[in-house]
């Protein structure tokens, strides 16, 4: 893919916000040596906790996942938007630590590794806290777990000490902060900066009232002095294109400048966030009296290009016409890279790559997209409002209602599917979408009974649709578009964004194999 670049005068763009587009929420960042490492939450998708690497905080390379084995995380029975919540990554004494919550599973735990690429250890479970635990290593070597506790308006932050080598609890948890009395004080982080302890957390719920708070103290247990206003929020800018800012983590760069990564949303029509909560980057400024600030209803955090100081870079003459660099594509012919995820589980026997043919054979299970179960769905985050996923599919379904094709999924209540199926004894093209309890389908019967078919699943600001071709040259719109609202969390709930990918299922445990080749994700920003 081609990165954005634009020039205004002599200043060049160093990065584009969001730095991680698509469903990459709740970022946490750490520096180890010459690299920065960033992780995000992943909920019901496996492997858990994607991890990225960067030399400059601006350009991030996916290098894998933290939780790659069932012995670390077993999501097969997790409901949608359960599983892996906000996670924290830290580096201490030559070892990486990742701490998180398996919601409706084993609860809070951490894993460790000598290298960020892994392998990571099996979980060390922790008994205290509700969600969003964080780790802080003090100068004297003491290790603190700082965690959200309670629910809603009763949310508060607790803290206790552990022996990080084995998770031994060294003291009882203590309530250290209640924030601004708003709901869902969560995602806490503790830092020691210039000799003082700073405690920050999100408040207001991860929606349009979201905000980041901070307090400080001379002791890690407080009492904490609150900053009177948030350090990051757009709750006063209802018409701004970027909303819901919060869940921030602070990092000092190699040059001594401070930055923050945090989540934000780019709702379509100001309302529908099909892309989910994305990762943004912005500089941190320090006031004369020692408080950090990022964007307090100023609107400086926005989508677009920024220079190395975090200032926006505009296209010459403010001409916002599309550039060649606003288009790109990624072709997948030899395997699933680190950007791929799977719904609740990865069963290697159901995905067989053929490097000679440049494609993958997918064997569906009895689970469909309607099920809160490990359906066969290999997927990518939808990272652009205007995108297309295409593939050439060779599939001969044998059982009634058996199917394989392309899908866009928010959760079991919201998805769009286009592919080949067996209905009334014939191979047909099936287009189907679900919006809550409402489901629609269109069946195209006039289709050859064997041979390859080319498929396109596309999205724009209006919604989702599909097209097909039997010769690869002449395309027909499949009809039955799904409105963008149907696949939005605002309509059908949840904390994720849309993922797009390959889906196959049947009435039996093992469906007929479906061969996909020329799998391409392309976009126009």
LINRADA-V616180 format. One record per pair of residues at least 12 apart in sequence whose C-alpha atoms are under 6 Angstrom apart, sorted by the first residue. I is the first residue (numbers start at 1). GAP is how many residues later the second one is. D is the distance in whole Angstrom. If there is no record, write none. Layout:
I	GAP	D
I	GAP	D
This chain:
1	327	5
1	328	6
2	323	6
2	326	6
4	321	6
6	309	6
7	308	6
8	306	6
8	307	6
8	308	5
12	295	6
13	292	6
13	293	5
13	294	5
14	292	6
14	293	5
14	294	5
15	43	5
15	290	6
15	291	5
16	288	5
16	289	4
16	290	6
17	263	6
17	286	5
17	287	5
18	261	6
18	262	5
19	260	6
19	261	5
20	259	5
21	257	5
21	362	5
22	253	5
22	256	5
22	359	6
22	360	6
22	361	4
23	252	6
23	253	5
23	254	5
23	255	6
23	474	5
24	16	6
24	254	5
24	255	6
25	15	6
25	16	6
25	238	5
25	252	5
25	253	5
26	14	5
26	15	6
26	60	5
26	221	6
26	237	6
27	12	6
27	13	5
27	235	6
28	60	5
28	221	6
30	60	6
35	19	6
35	20	5
36	17	6
36	18	5
37	15	6
37	16	5
38	13	6
38	14	5
39	12	5
41	43	6
41	44	5
41	45	5
42	42	6
43	38	5
43	39	5
43	40	4
43	41	4
43	42	6
44	36	6
44	38	6
44	39	5
44	300	5
45	297	6
45	298	5
45	299	5
46	295	6
46	296	5
46	298	5
46	299	5
47	20	6
47	21	5
48	19	5
49	16	5
49	17	5
50	14	6
50	15	4
51	13	6
51	14	5
62	276	6
64	274	5
72	50	5
72	51	6
75	269	5
76	268	5
76	298	6
79	293	6
81	413	5
81	414	6
82	21	5
83	19	5
83	20	5
84	17	6
84	18	5
85	16	6
86	46	5
87	12	6
87	13	4
88	46	5
95	18	6
95	19	5
96	16	5
96	17	5
97	14	6
97	15	5
98	12	5
98	13	5
100	33	6
101	30	6
108	18	5
109	14	6
109	15	5
109	16	4
109	17	5
110	13	6
110	14	5
111	12	5
129	18	6
129	19	6
129	20	5
130	18	6
130	19	5
131	17	5
132	15	6
132	16	6
132	55	5
133	13	6
133	14	4
134	12	5
134	55	6
143	18	6
143	19	6
144	16	6
144	17	4
145	14	6
145	15	5
146	12	6
146	13	4
148	38	5
152	31	5
152	32	5
153	29	6
153	30	4
155	29	5
155	30	5
156	21	6
156	22	5
156	29	6
157	18	6
157	19	6
157	20	5
158	15	6
158	16	5
158	17	4
158	18	6
159	14	5
159	15	5
160	13	5
176	45	6
182	22	5
183	21	5
184	19	5
184	20	6
184	21	5
185	17	6
185	18	4
186	15	6
186	16	5
187	14	5
187	15	6
187	60	6
188	12	6
188	13	4
196	22	5
197	19	5
197	20	5
197	21	6
197	23	6
198	17	6
198	18	4
199	15	6
199	16	5
200	13	5
200	14	4
201	12	5
202	44	6
202	45	5
207	37	5
208	27	6
208	36	5
209	26	5
210	34	5
210	35	6
210	36	6
211	21	6
211	22	5
211	35	5
212	18	5
212	19	6
212	20	5
212	34	5
213	17	5
213	18	6
214	13	6
215	12	6
231	62	5
231	63	6
231	65	6
232	62	5
232	63	5
232	64	5
233	12	5
233	63	5
233	64	6
234	63	5
236	61	6
241	25	6
242	23	6
242	24	5
242	60	6
243	21	6
243	22	5
244	20	5
244	21	6
245	18	6
245	19	5
246	16	6
246	17	6
247	15	5
248	13	6
248	14	4
249	12	6
258	26	5
259	23	6
259	24	4
259	25	5
260	21	6
260	22	6
261	19	6
261	20	5
262	17	6
262	18	5
263	14	6
263	15	5
263	16	5
263	17	6
264	13	5
264	14	5
265	12	5
272	216	5
273	215	6
274	214	5
274	223	5
274	224	6
275	222	5
275	223	6
276	220	5
276	221	4
283	27	6
326	198	6
326	199	5
327	196	6
327	197	5
328	194	6
328	195	6
329	192	5
329	193	4
330	190	6
330	191	5
331	188	6
331	189	4
332	187	5
333	25	4
333	26	5
334	21	5
334	24	6
340	39	6
340	40	5
341	37	6
341	38	5
342	35	6
342	36	5
343	31	6
343	34	6
344	30	5
345	29	6
350	12	5
350	13	5
358	159	6
359	157	5
359	158	4
360	155	6
360	156	5
361	153	5
361	154	4
362	151	6
362	152	5
363	148	6
363	150	5
364	12	6
364	140	4
364	141	4
364	146	6
364	147	5
365	140	5
365	141	6
365	144	5
365	145	5
366	139	6
366	140	5
366	141	5
366	142	5
366	143	5
368	137	6
369	43	6
370	42	5
376	127	6
376	128	6
377	125	6
377	126	5
378	123	5
378	124	5
379	120	6
379	121	5
379	122	4
380	119	5
380	120	5
381	118	4
382	116	6
382	117	5
385	75	5
386	73	5
386	74	4
386	137	6
386	138	5
387	71	6
387	72	5
387	135	6
387	136	4
388	69	6
388	70	4
388	133	6
388	134	5
389	67	6
389	68	5
389	131	6
389	132	5
390	65	6
390	66	4
390	129	6
390	130	5
391	63	6
391	64	6
391	126	6
391	127	5
391	128	4
392	61	6
392	62	4
392	124	6
392	125	5
392	126	6
393	59	5
393	60	5
393	122	6
393	123	5
394	58	4
394	121	5
395	119	5
397	25	6
397	115	6
400	22	5
400	23	6
401	20	6
401	21	5
401	22	6
402	19	5
402	20	6
402	103	6
402	104	4
403	17	6
403	18	4
403	101	6
403	102	6
404	15	6
404	16	6
404	99	6
404	100	4
405	13	6
405	14	4
405	98	6
406	12	6
406	95	6
406	96	5
406	97	6
407	93	6
407	94	6
408	91	6
408	92	4
409	89	5
409	90	5
410	77	6
410	87	6
410	88	5
413	23	5
414	20	5
414	21	5
414	73	5
415	18	6
415	19	5
416	16	6
416	17	4
417	14	6
417	15	5
418	12	6
418	13	4
427	22	5
428	16	6
428	17	5
429	14	6
429	15	5
430	12	6
430	13	5
435	51	5
453	16	6
453	17	5
454	14	6
454	15	5
454	18	6
455	12	6
455	13	5
462	22	5
463	19	6
463	20	4
463	21	4
464	17	6
464	18	5
465	16	5
466	12	5
